[in-house]
């Protein structure tokens, strides 16, 4: 890849130091370059450090070994240039859909008229018009995740970090949300790092899939997964099915290794 990478992860390792018990090497010697507006999925067996890597990029953990640069600057903590969407929505239960999306804009100090318009634009973008005054307890899982995505997009981060955002949804809703995310990404191009353990989801959404090894997580290989995402029959296309099989076999080897090294 060219040197125009927006995110440069260079030989990053990460040690977990729990209050009790021994240290765990979660990541070892991970390097990855991501260009602006690219969609990259991180895929691998449970416990391989996918989310850890995402949180290092987000600045939630300090980078102690190796370096992570965004637009040439080292990550020194969370920032408005990076928005994160979690698996479990992380909405304020006491705020409405509108209130949840407004929250980040109020913290940014955006002028009231502008932020009200912006919130309405994003409510419409994610298909929640008519639910502005609903509380999270009144929403389905998919609607909660749409709200979480709208809240993150509203602050206009350059980079979207997504930690298994559809993992808690049923299969049908998950599929709808995948299509919705692609459509939003095509309309508001951002750089996306997407953590998942679902091979088909990774191949469908991403331009490239970084397959990670069993712990300590390393990048085993990077697979190009550019397809015509708007093809209604993409899931049946032979090239797509073959790519899913190819990546599933890579992940399966690592998942078996992870099982073998787990203490019984």
Phi, psi and omega per residue, in radians:
X1 nan 2.767 -3.100
X2 -1.317 3.022 -3.138
X3 -1.422 0.125 -3.133
X4 -1.481 0.339 -3.109
X5 -1.063 2.370 3.106
X6 -1.427 -0.686 3.117
X7 -2.023 2.166 3.094
X8 -2.137 1.954 3.076
X9 -1.798 2.092 -2.994
X10 -2.176 1.884 3.046
X11 0.853 0.916 -3.110
X12 -1.547 2.264 2.958
X13 -2.131 2.690 -3.130
X14 -2.494 2.240 3.097
X15 -1.830 2.244 2.958
X16 -1.540 2.299 3.103
X17 -2.067 1.530 -3.121
X18 -1.189 2.712 3.131
X19 -0.999 -0.609 3.068
X20 -2.173 2.723 3.103
X21 1.479 -3.123 -2.996
X22 -1.533 2.824 3.081
X23 -1.155 2.613 3.118
X24 -2.156 2.224 3.058
X25 -1.457 1.838 -3.060
X26 -1.459 -0.701 -3.137
X27 -2.281 2.533 3.123
X28 -2.418 2.054 2.980
X29 0.955 0.901 -3.123
X30 -1.593 2.209 3.045
X31 -2.243 2.381 -3.118
X32 -2.762 2.439 3.071
X33 -2.110 2.315 -3.109
X34 -2.230 2.209 -3.138
X35 -1.503 2.838 3.140
X36 -1.026 2.382 3.085
X37 1.221 0.223 3.085
X38 -1.504 2.647 3.091
X39 -1.989 1.918 -3.104
X40 -2.045 2.273 3.069
X41 -1.763 2.438 2.998
X42 -1.806 2.138 -3.013
X43 -2.293 2.476 3.103
X44 2.995 3.035 -3.111
X45 -1.163 2.804 3.102
X46 -0.973 2.428 3.088
X47 1.411 0.198 -3.073
X48 -1.549 -0.020 3.064
X49 1.707 0.212 -3.136
X50 -1.015 -0.905 -3.104
X51 -1.191 -0.627 3.101
X52 -1.012 -0.789 3.132
X53 -1.088 -0.723 3.124
X54 -1.065 -0.756 -3.105
X55 -1.247 -0.480 3.026
X56 -1.173 -0.749 3.099
X57 -1.107 -0.679 -3.141
X58 -1.251 -0.244 3.139
X59 1.471 0.236 3.138
X60 -1.383 -0.452 3.010
X61 -2.044 2.553 3.054
X62 -1.285 2.517 3.048
X63 -1.513 1.903 -3.054
X64 -1.703 -0.551 -3.114
X65 -2.206 2.103 -3.058
X66 1.579 -2.939 -3.117
X67 -2.524 2.660 3.023
X68 -2.243 2.099 3.116
X69 -1.983 2.423 2.999
X70 -2.117 2.098 -3.037
X71 0.871 0.705 3.057
X72 1.457 -0.089 -3.104
X73 -1.874 2.380 3.108
X74 -1.151 2.500 3.089
X75 -1.226 2.170 -3.130
X76 -2.073 0.219 -3.097
X77 2.531 3.093 3.118
X78 -1.099 2.696 3.115
X79 -2.719 2.824 -3.094
X80 -1.187 -0.192 3.091
X81 -1.322 -0.247 -3.141
X82 -2.170 2.105 3.070
X83 -1.858 2.515 -3.109
X84 -2.147 2.420 3.066
X85 -2.078 2.157 -3.078
X86 -1.642 2.918 3.117
X87 -1.150 -0.667 -3.002
X88 -1.834 0.705 2.907
X89 1.161 -0.858 3.109
X90 0.932 0.734 3.082
X91 -1.546 2.711 3.016
X92 -1.388 2.035 -3.053
X93 -1.158 -0.399 -3.099
X94 -1.551 0.000 3.125
X95 -1.942 2.566 3.076
X96 -1.269 3.075 3.035
X97 -0.934 -0.857 -3.134
X98 -1.066 -0.780 -3.105
X99 -1.100 -0.670 3.110
X100 -1.138 -0.732 -3.104
X101 -1.281 -0.582 3.121
X102 -1.150 -0.495 -2.929
X103 -0.890 -0.909 -3.086
X104 -1.155 -0.597 -3.123
X105 -1.227 -0.635 3.083
X106 -1.128 -0.711 3.132
X107 -1.159 -0.537 3.102
X108 -1.318 -0.222 3.131
X109 1.390 0.404 3.133
X110 -1.152 2.479 -3.135
X111 -1.057 2.506 -2.920
X112 -1.016 -0.850 -3.107
X113 -1.046 -0.717 -3.122
X114 -1.159 -0.751 -3.095
X115 -1.241 -0.590 3.107
X116 -1.107 -0.734 3.125
X117 -1.145 -0.749 -3.115
X118 -1.083 -0.756 3.133
X119 -1.061 -0.788 -3.130
X120 -1.103 -0.689 3.103
X121 -1.028 -0.757 -3.101
X122 -1.324 -0.549 3.040
X123 -1.056 -0.729 3.116
X124 -1.242 -0.665 3.140
X125 -1.016 -0.703 -3.100
X126 -1.670 0.159 3.029
X127 1.301 0.631 -3.132
X128 -1.989 0.267 3.099
X129 -1.015 2.329 -3.083
X130 1.729 -0.241 -3.131
X131 -1.996 0.292 -3.066
X132 -0.964 -0.636 -3.030
X133 -1.761 0.202 3.102
X134 -1.452 2.594 3.081
X135 -1.657 2.730 -3.123
X136 -0.882 -0.637 -3.117
X137 -1.131 -0.306 -3.119
X138 -1.687 0.015 -3.049
X139 -1.862 2.656 2.995
X140 -1.282 2.948 3.123
X141 -1.011 -0.766 -3.137
X142 -1.106 -0.675 3.133
X143 -1.213 -0.628 3.065
X144 -1.088 -0.744 -3.105
X145 -1.236 -0.584 3.036
X146 -1.068 -0.711 3.116
X147 -1.103 -0.764 -3.134
X148 -1.108 -0.694 3.126
X149 -1.178 -0.763 3.128
X150 -1.081 -0.714 3.135
X151 -1.066 -0.714 -3.132
X152 -1.248 -0.750 -3.129
X153 -1.171 -0.548 -3.059
X154 -1.069 -0.546 -3.135
X155 -1.426 0.014 3.028
X156 0.999 0.957 3.058
X157 -1.276 2.652 3.074
X158 -1.320 -0.488 -3.030
X159 -2.180 2.303 3.120
X160 -1.921 2.098 3.131
X161 -1.861 2.133 -3.027
X162 -2.179 2.067 -3.072
X163 -1.802 1.628 -3.105
X164 0.771 0.955 -2.984
X165 -1.141 -0.363 -3.113
X166 -1.915 0.169 -3.061
X167 -1.111 -0.473 -3.083
X168 -1.627 0.046 -3.057
X169 -1.681 2.714 3.051
X170 -1.230 2.838 -2.970
X171 -1.011 -0.739 -3.088
X172 -1.165 -0.804 -3.141
X173 -1.136 -0.684 -3.139
X174 -1.023 -0.779 -3.126
X175 -1.110 -0.747 3.106
X176 -1.086 -0.725 -3.107
X177 -1.207 -0.573 3.071
X178 -1.076 -0.823 3.118
X179 -1.087 -0.715 3.141
X180 -1.083 -0.777 -3.126
X181 -1.090 -0.768 3.122
X182 -1.051 -0.739 -3.129
X183 -1.125 -0.744 3.115
X184 -1.127 -0.757 -3.121
X185 -1.102 -0.660 3.129
X186 -1.190 -0.512 -3.133
X187 -1.529 -0.494 -3.134
X188 -2.251 1.294 -2.973
X189 -1.039 2.159 3.085
X190 -2.367 2.892 2.986
X191 -1.418 2.256 -3.104
X192 -2.137 2.261 2.934
X193 -1.970 2.100 -2.935
X194 -2.163 1.997 3.112
X195 -1.567 2.269 3.092
X196 -2.671 2.805 2.950
X197 -2.010 0.184 -3.121
X198 -1.740 1.934 -3.029
X199 -1.094 -0.813 -3.106
X200 -1.079 -0.702 3.105
X201 -1.054 -0.767 -3.130
X202 -1.090 -0.798 -3.091
X203 -1.173 -0.666 -3.123
X204 -1.188 -0.758 -2.996
X205 -1.492 -0.657 -2.862
X206 -1.621 2.729 2.937
X207 -1.359 -0.661 3.105
X208 -2.440 2.579 3.093
X209 -2.052 2.135 3.055
X210 -1.650 1.961 -3.128
X211 -1.558 2.180 -3.091
X212 -1.779 2.642 -3.125
X213 -1.436 2.939 2.971
X214 -1.028 2.755 -3.080
X215 -1.032 2.430 -0.010
X216 -1.232 2.325 -3.030
X217 -1.127 2.203 2.987
X218 -2.226 2.824 3.037
X219 -1.509 1.950 -3.059
X220 -1.332 -0.782 3.124
X221 -2.838 2.771 3.070
X222 -2.102 2.219 -3.040
X223 -2.021 2.293 3.096
X224 -1.306 2.244 -3.089
X225 -2.261 0.662 3.121
X226 -1.348 2.049 3.062
X227 -2.300 2.953 2.995
X228 -1.338 1.703 -3.015
X229 -1.198 -0.264 -3.114
X230 -1.600 0.019 3.110
X231 -1.252 2.045 -3.092
X232 -1.100 -0.357 -3.126
X233 -1.827 0.371 -3.048
X234 -0.977 -0.661 -3.048
X235 -1.210 -0.319 3.138
X236 -1.737 -0.189 -3.081
X237 -1.118 2.385 -3.070
X238 -1.037 -0.751 -3.118
X239 -1.064 -0.670 3.138
X240 -1.186 -0.852 -3.131
X241 -1.052 -0.741 3.124
X242 -1.097 -0.693 -3.139
X243 -1.150 -0.727 3.093
X244 -1.053 -0.775 3.129
X245 -1.089 -0.776 -3.130
X246 -1.020 -0.812 -3.088
X247 -1.294 -0.649 3.111
X248 -1.039 -0.696 3.127
X249 -1.138 -0.643 3.080
X250 -1.122 -0.767 -3.111
X251 -1.209 -0.676 -3.088
X252 -1.037 -0.757 3.115
X253 -0.994 -0.762 -3.109
X254 -1.262 -0.624 3.118
X255 -1.122 -0.674 3.098
X256 -1.132 -0.758 3.099
X257 -1.049 -0.725 -3.117
X258 -1.100 -0.694 3.123
X259 -1.136 -0.704 -3.071
X260 -1.206 -0.525 -3.088
X261 -1.617 -0.086 -3.115
X262 -1.321 2.383 3.116
X263 -1.157 2.426 -3.080
X264 -1.449 nan nan
